[in-house]
Amino acid sequence: MEPIIPSLKPESKKDREQRIAEQDALWEICGQLAEISSTRINETSLHTEVEMLERERISEALARTEGNQSRAAKLLKIGRTNLIAKMKKYGFPSTSCQ
């Protein structure tokens, strides 16, 4: 019968060096990601990010509904007049009443 917990072999010098090198590479990547993240936070205000998200969501809703503002507003769970106001604010092309 085999033991439930396999025996651990001592780590060779080569394996240890490789593990340490991999850990160092991961820490370097984490540091780079942290720098990118902090740069993004410092460069973009919350207000700007909210506007970017609104533009993206409106664009997606209009694409899914083939430009039908009433259906797009329902997808976004906002009123049609609110959608139209946001479209005007963000420079979306105006369309005829639907």
Protein Blocks (a to p, Z undefined) as FASTA:
>chain_A
ZZfbdcdddddfklmmmmmmmmmmmmmmmmmmmmmmmmmmmmpcfklmmmmmmmmmmmmm
mmmnnopaklmmmmnopafklmmmmmmmnopacdddZZ
